[in-house]
């Protein structure tokens, strides 16, 4: 049968409803195991297409991306497209049991989404178990065709992914910790594009080399894919011009040290303006809480100027001390939205929902946790340790399934005390699957307050489905009367992941203009595992383009 042209066009629009202006980019992700050697140990790791890190997705703003994920490993798999707003396409967001059931071994699923109003550096990663330790890669969103960067065009762009490496299997590490009730072992090394660099007593490990030409400028797209640690990034003898974070342009500023938390991305320009030679690249942890154990090994790589002999000595650099809070604060406080006519900062000025969420650790009884003195370390938001459902929350919401969740997540802590001072006598938390309901297009302010119940820590909090503006940061307990007067409502940085200061607070604002169920959680994987997570349920609006789209036919089943 021959269909008229207009019918064929209609079929195309139904198949790809968001793809009207951009191109269609198709990718296949085969999730497979591969034997890899790092720091004198060889093990089987889960990868995409046999690569560690995985392949980079390239697209232009307004393009539609289709990724066929084929699960060839023994684990359940799901992939999150970190920072992609997923406008009305929550089915493609990826967190297991939140927006989809995971892809079972031997099955596949096509993620179909359009990049709307975003350009810059994002990334993708597994969002089930601890698989993102090795299952991750970059997303590079280029501007619309013909639209230049709002800064001088670099000679070349380079993706640099920071991560961690365990000699043992990460699933074994986390399972042993859950059984004992104690914290899991820290990683054995940090890596830069999959390589740790120099490791004592472990020769021939190799390292990442950034080849440059004298006088040229390079754009570095930095991603922190580490499971549990904020990282300082530095190049000996060179300075950066930061131009974008989390796929949002910022007012350019210069620095010799970049701070990047797990889940965050930072794009910076660096000029090859030094004498020819080799210069050390270093990535080292930032942790200003002495109570918490971290992997203190520095990952290294080199900047290699053209014409330089490989035997030329490398000019070294020392990253800031692990507890260099002043260096971290200087970087964070320098971030401002570009807020230009082309790229405005549309900060919500009025707030419909004013929320205070405490984020921190607790201790619950555990009869089987002998190593933990019959107690288990847990994490919570507003003293609620999130209980993962067995059916995806978005499916339960869309199909009106009952008994899966409730919508009574508290707007404020149920117990008020000195959050950053002396902990309360009872550190127990409630375990439940509670969501906070938001009407479509309502404005939201969330003050994220760290607690020192067990130990004060920096919590990189990631919100799915939205960007938000970081309107305020502070130390100690948030004071709504005093601290709100200092909020930046003109050009605050716009992000999808914010670092809540250790022993302090962060205030964010966003507009709930994306219907669906959207996860918010700490991007320290150990804290997510312990339950530091919740979800917003954003109701449909009244217009035809203000409702969740129907689920795809190949959506995985639980």
Number of C-alpha atoms within 10 A of each C-alpha: 3 6 7 8 9 9 11 12 11 12 12 13 13 11 12 17 14 20 20 14 10 19 15 18 16 14 15 13 20 17 23 19 18 16 11 14 14 22 22 12 11 12 14 13 21 23 26 26 18 19 20 20 25 21 19 14 18 15 22 22 21 24 23 23 24 18 18 16 21 22 23 19 17 12 17 18 27 28 26 21 24 27 27 27 23 23 24 21 24 26 26 26 29 26 26 26 20 25 24 24 24 27 23 20 15 12 16 22 22 21 23 22 27 26 21 18 14 21 24 23 26 29 27 24 25 24 22 19 18 19 23 24 25 26 27 28 27 26 25 20 21 20 17 17 10 6 8 11 15 15 10 9 13 15 13 12 15 13 18 22 23 25 30 24 23 19 15 16 14 21 13 12 17 20 13 15 20 18 15 21 25 19 20 17 16 17 22 18 22 27 27 27 20 22 26 28 26 17 18 7 8 11 11 12 14 14 18 18 19 17 13 19 16 16 12 13 19 21 21 22 23 26 29 24 32 26 23 26 29 28 26 23 22 24 25 20 16 18 19 22 18 24 26 27 28 28 28 24 27 25 18 19 14 16 15 16 21 25 23 29 28 27 29 29 29 25 28 22 24 19 19 21 15 14 10 17 20 26 23 20 28 25 29 27 27 25 23 19 16 12 11 12 12 19 17 17 16 23 25 25 24 22 21 23 21 13 11 12 12 10 8 11 11 16 15 16 14 14 22 19 14 18 14 15 15 10 16 22 13 14 18 17 12 15 22 24 24 22 17 13 7 8 14 12 19 16 22 17 9 12 15 14 15 14 18 21 20 23 32 28 27 24 17 18 17 16 11 14 17 14 13 18 14 14 18 26 23 31 28 27 28 25 25 27 25 26 17 20 14 12 19 22 28 23 21 17 17 14 9 10 13 9 8 16 18 13 14 11 19 17 14 17 17 11 10 10 13 14 23 21 14 12 16 14 7 10 16 20 20 14 16 17 22 21 22 17 16 22 16 20 18 17 20 20 22 20 24 26 29 30 28 21 21 18 19 24 24 27 30 23 24 26 24 25 27 19 22 26 26 30 22 21 24 17 15 17 18 22 10 10 8 9 14 13 10 11 15 16 17 15 21 25 31 29 23 28 28 29 25 24 24 23 23 22 27 22 25 24 26 21 21 20 22 26 27 31 29 24 20 19 25 31 27 22 21 19 22 19 20 21 25 30 26 27 23 22 23 23 22 20 16 9 7 8 13 17 20 22 16 11 15 15 8 11 18 18 12 13
